[in-house]
Amino acid sequence: MAVKKKRPQKSLASTRPPTVQRPKSISRTATKALINKHHLLEKRKQQAIAKGDRAAEAAISAEITALGGLEHYQKASLQGQRHDRGGDSSRVLMDWLQPCLSEHKAASEGIPLRMLEVGALSTQNACSKSGHFSIERIDLNSQGEGILQQDFMQRPLPKNASERFDVLSLSLVLNFVPDAEGRGEMLRRTTQFLHPPGHHLSSPSLNGSFPSLFLVLPAPCVTNSRYLDEERLSAIMGSLSYTKAATKTTQRLVYYLWKRDSATSGRGERFAKKELRPGSFRNNFAIVLK
């Protein structure tokens, strides 16, 4: 008589339904296409508003809603932060700041520096896990606990030093502002939330890196724009009392650390929309300061 083979016993866990469903992954191409489509529609919407064309504005708003609105855009952005998609941009910031942060921690018994993260998508990025920062996170559409739903342009201005920050992060935020003037005003406003230079008088290493602005943009905004290049961006930031402390360019992104070197909010220079590099294959990303 044939001997029946024993089947391996299934574990109890294997018979239970999963408690957490992983979100479906979308391809890198689809992620990029979705983000670009949102940017284009937001730009067209602002143009319609400027012209007073309410019918066009309503139609574009409906198209944005059909795409899933801001929430869907944010999910695509979160997808882009996966390690296999380029990862968390704040890791670059931590690489730049690690030497002075280690010295600060040893000298100050770990008193954290203050960071304002605009457009925050996660509470688990490299800066959050480092233990060096006390972080306030804001976003137009909060994706979870620990992120305040707030428009940076409507955030109340600091009343005193306790409400100012050592570093402000604008990672893939400025490029989502739909018009050139709005981008300029956002950059100008960052100066009002940072401590004045020399705030850390007892720590020369900190004064060398803070207060500062961490700025991340899609690389083509700087490398392939008709209206913005590295020299123009540096001039704009210089007019706002920022000096370039570090930069890194990859195929997809350009990273900057700008050190605030004056207590004023800028020299009041104007930067109009001016063509710097003609070409039909270039984009129209621009920053205007009035």
Disulfide bonds with the S-S distance in Angstrom:
none
